[in-house]
C-alpha cells in the first residue's frame, strides 16, 4: 500500500517486480549472466529437448549458457544474474515445455517468452517478506513509471483509490 498525492495505491508486489525484471531483460542487448559453481544437468522429454535445442542462441542472449549434453539432456553453465540458481532445472523444463507446446503467453517471439518465464521465476513472491526500504523502492518504480501498469501476463500491477472514492465510500460525497 502506497500513498501519492491524494490517492492510495494497492500494489501487487509480484506482478510489479515481474514487470520491472521483464523490462530490464528486454532492454539489455544480452542479459548479465552468473556462472554456476556446478553445471546443472537437466533431462527433458523428447519433444521438449527437440524444441529447446534450436533456441540455444536465444537462451544465450537471455543470459543462459546451455549446451547439448546428449540423451535428451542439456547442461546449464550460467543463468541470468537475477535468477535464483536453485530454480534452474524447473525453469528450463518450463521454458522447454512451453516451446514444445507452441504456447506463447505473450508475443510470438520466443525470446520474449523466455524473458517472460525468467522474470516470473525471478520476481518476489506474493508471500515473501520484504523490508520497508525494498517496498518503498518498488512502489516508487511503479508509481513513477507509467509503463509499469500490467505484468507481462497482462494483469494489473496496482489499483488506485482516490480521495473522492474514499469519501464516497463514507457517504461524504455523491
Phi, psi and omega in degrees: 000131180222154178239136175215125184062229180256026180236152173248136181243135175253117188248132172276104188296326178293311182297319180295312181296321178299316179297317182296315179295315179303314180296322178295317179298316181294324184287332182283140176294323174213126183295141174297139183240153173243129177289140178275143178300318176232128178301149180254123177272122180243120178263130184241163171291164183303313182295317180295317179299314181295323180286328184283321186306316179292349184261007184300323178293318178295320178295322177298317178297328180278357176107004178264136171248109186229140175229151177294129181248000179079164177060036181065024179241151172233155179249123180261119181257336180211153179226162177305141185308323186277001179269150173279121184300338180290341182267004189304309184298312181296319180295314181296322177295322178295314179297312181297319178297318178295319179294319181294323182277351182077005182292133177229109181285340177233231183292170180287347179290120184294330177296321176301317181295322177296316177300317181300310181297318180295317181296319180298317180292324186278339186290153174306140177270151186306323182271356181293143175278133180233147179286162178300322180296317178297317181293322178296316180298318179294316179299318179298317180296323180288310188284336182260001180233105182298342181287334182271077179240335177225154174282172179300340176283345181100359178284149179297145178272328180204167170223155187250139172240109183280167177301319178299316177301316181296312180296324179296323178298330180262012177069023181271347180210163181252000000 
